Amino acid sequence: MSYRLYIPGPITVSDDTFAAMNRGMIGHRSKDFVSLYESLQPGLKRLMGTQDPVYLSTSSSWGMMEAAVRNTVAKGVLCCMNGAFSDKWLDVAKKCGKEAAGLQFDWGKPVDPAAVERELATGKYDAITFIHSETSTGTLSPIADIMAVVRKFPEVISIVDTVSSLSTVELNKDALGIDVLISGSQKALCLPPGLSVCSVSERARARAATIPNRGYYFDFLEFQANHEKGMTPSTPCISLIYGLEHILKKIDAEGLPARFERHRRLNAKVRDWAFAKGFKLFPEEKFGTLGLNCFANNLNLDLEAFNKVLKSKHKLVIDGGYGKLKGKTFRISNMGDETDASIDALIAALDATYAEVAAKPAA
Ligand SMILES: *Cc1c(COP(=O)(O)O)cnc(C)c1O
């Protein structure tokens, strides 16, 4: 049973990445591990546009998303919400016992900097969370404009999720003044799930030092103390770290501008296919994210039947809508290692499946 996954995470991992991961274990306190860990820092920093340390967490992204809140919120956190993942961050913050308020935007709309400014001006918050690319709705928020607002409030620690945008579009963490930038392995980075990468500013670490009950596993100060020795606090997912080393080498060989251009081009190919059929993008086109597309199912395609045929006949899987958007939208990833050839093959399969399924009225 093997399918090519075009759901927006986890995505298909290439054979060369699996081969790179298939190496013997090393002690996580050994010199070999320290050189591996340290060798990854320059590539990760370039990807994020930062000079700050990048921690490796053996957890999915939610681990670091929760960590960011636990480590930095003393007064209150404003959670910008415009989709399933960003909405959930408010619940997570509350479950961590933090004062938290949501700033809700309609699903498919980007985070509005003016609304952020009005809310932060209340003085109730010392941290803010938002998601750069809200994967559930395929929406890319205007990160530079949002951060220009956040920077006006020096007390506010900024926490940004880039799980489906890191390596698909340019990110400049330091220039934008982002304190905590989080991503995960199984989406844009094209690795199996289980590893999160997180860069934390000195400001955020200074805040953490004042916060009680940070716990152990996700304590930024534990991460920092170990980072300074080229290590992680506990035994990490070493195989995934081998994979990350491989991916960073691939990114380096391709070059970041070429990688961004590839994602833009492949994203447009998929959009053009759907537009030609008469589908609309779910968010406004200019806010569509570039590592995937979320389309409105405005033609009432039977998505379950569509995916069934796509999977059984073509061994491909797309997503039939996340959470409350199930059946109303569909999402197609072009993250990671996709090429013109692989996306052309996907489109041919989408076309054949569409001809078969759209011909029948929805049950
Ligand atoms: C997938 C995703 C997450 C959650 O990632 P996990 O790996 O399941 O913890 C968080 N944020 C965004 C934007 C995502 O796409």
The ligand as a Gaussian input file, in Angstrom:
#p B3LYP/6-31G(d) Opt

LIG

0 1
 C       -0.190000      20.807000      10.615000
 C       -0.158000      22.118000      11.275000
 C       -0.008000      22.236000      12.659000
 C        0.005000      21.074000      13.594000
 O        1.077000      20.257000      13.376000
 P        1.285000      18.913000      14.188000
 O        2.496000      18.414000      13.514000
 O        0.080000      18.050000      13.975000
 O        1.491000      19.259000      15.602000
 C        0.068000      23.495000      13.184000
 N       -0.008000      24.590000      12.428000
 C       -0.160000      24.524000      11.090000
 C       -0.244000      25.775000      10.303000
 C       -0.235000      23.288000      10.486000
 O       -0.389000      23.217000       9.156000

